[in-house]
Amino acid sequence: KKKSEIEGTQIKLSYLDPPMRLIRAAMAIMALLLGQAALADEEEEDETSQGVPELTWLNFDEQMSQDKEVLLQFYAPWCAHCKQMAAGYERLAVEKKTSMLVLRCDATREAALAARFDVRSFPTIFHLSKGREVRKYNGRRSFEDMSAYVDGQWRHQERLSLWASPYGPIGRLKGLIISAGTSMIHAYAMLLKLGLSQFAAGFVIFVAWATVVLVVVLGLASLGGEDPHPHAA
């Protein structure tokens, strides 16, 4: 009975995937149109960024769709502990390149992802298996300890519950809310920088997000009649 209840919950949650992809696609288009990418280019590069790919809200699906396990570090540029472990983490990324993805995410830039993973301190490290099982790494931050963990020790650790997981409904909702807010702030600032009045900038943001809502509603409506697990004939 317990197993069937869990499977039923997972089936219901599968409906969240298409709307999430629609929202992210709409937000990506709006970000490009309003020049949010230009803001990112102006920000200074972090001195510890060499050798480890960066995870962002826009490339999250692409990175996670690869058929590999993932080790993900959330950091802050000013965090002393993050800088201390940078060399070992970079070495791990190089040595495990063929077998898994070793990624990092600047939580000060990617507030939506940090909220989705419920990050409260730095560095915070997660292991994500191919089946979307998420575990929080609580060991030492040396290369040797992290290497032993990704080589198999993670299997002996309990995974995050559905409600604590970034793939659960609460994690997804938190990520969407934070992402929506930060995107609107960045877009509004860029429009003001381009010379629009406060009223005009606000109107453009309103129209853009009304379009996003319309896309999501239409997407959900198109999914309403679909059965994710059709019965065999």
Secondary structure as GFF3:
##gff-version 3
##sequence-region A 1 233
A	DSSP	alpha_helix	2	13	.	.	.	ID=ss1
A	DSSP	three_ten_helix	14	16	.	.	.	ID=ss2
A	DSSP	alpha_helix	17	34	.	.	.	ID=ss3
A	DSSP	alpha_helix	36	42	.	.	.	ID=ss4
A	DSSP	alpha_helix	60	64	.	.	.	ID=ss5
A	DSSP	beta_strand	69	75	.	.	.	ID=ss6
A	DSSP	alpha_helix	80	84	.	.	.	ID=ss7
A	DSSP	alpha_helix	86	95	.	.	.	ID=ss8
A	DSSP	beta_strand	100	106	.	.	.	ID=ss9
A	DSSP	alpha_helix	111	116	.	.	.	ID=ss10
A	DSSP	beta_strand	124	128	.	.	.	ID=ss11
A	DSSP	beta_strand	134	137	.	.	.	ID=ss12
A	DSSP	alpha_helix	143	150	.	.	.	ID=ss13
A	DSSP	three_ten_helix	153	156	.	.	.	ID=ss14
A	DSSP	alpha_helix	169	193	.	.	.	ID=ss15
A	DSSP	alpha_helix	198	223	.	.	.	ID=ss16
###
